[in-house]
Amino acid sequence: MVNFVLVPGAWLGAWAWDEVADLLDADGHGVYPVTLTGLAELHRPDSAQTPQAQHVADILDVARPLSDVVVVGHSYSGIPAGQAAAALGDRLRRLVFLDSNIPIGGQSFADGWSVEGRAWLAGQLAESGGFWPPLTAEDYAGQDLTADQIATIVERATPHPGRAITEPAVLPRPITELPTTYVKCLMDGPTPNGPVLQHLESPSWTLAELDTGHWPMISRPAELSQLLLSVS
């Protein structure tokens, strides 16, 4: 039996993994979807100041009592998930980055963005009291999602803590040493970004692909579940 710790990306909560969790559970595995502090049911008016280290701690609080752990980090959450996985030692079975950012020591989620992108983000945070506002329905177009799925995401998304995406990652060990699969969702771009490609040169890393958009736990839960089982 494998224990899957499933971490959703920006604006989302554990609810985003419901269908995947049901499928993995039906196959006899332990499934632990995580809601990060400040998001979904844990969202509070002062959540903007939630530090990235708290998100790492949220994942470790779930993962540390387990063995044979597969940590899955989607989108933003690849950053805290990678840091948590690096701290798990021999409890870690595999780290899966799901179309995600990866943690680079001393760099934040936004550090790899263009000057214009960082300025845009700073404006978003300033206008929203330190939060990163959720996407609009139009932003989900072309990502293999139905109208109903988009409506659900938009309705349930909550503002993301700005502090967590502007603080640098701290790695207890290089993630190139960890048994890792990077999953690229092809409708969100055909190839991983430069830092991911560099990390994929590690013999501990493999690349997998899904022909869907950036939210495969919602658009293709069955295919994603099978992929997670196959790499674990």
Buried (B, 14 or more C-beta within 10 A) or exposed (E): EBBBBBBBBBBBBBBBBEBBBEBBEEBEBBBBBBBBBBBBEBBEEEBBEBBBBBBBBBBBEBBEEBBBBBBBBBBBBBBBBBBBBBBBEEBBBBBBBBBBBBBBEEBBBBEBEEEEEBEEBEEBBEEBEBBBBBBEEEEBEEBBBEEEBBEBBBEBBBBBBBBBBBBBBBBBEEBBEBBBBBBBBBBBEEEBEEBBEEBBEBEBBBBBBBEBBBBBBBBBBEBBBBBBBEBB
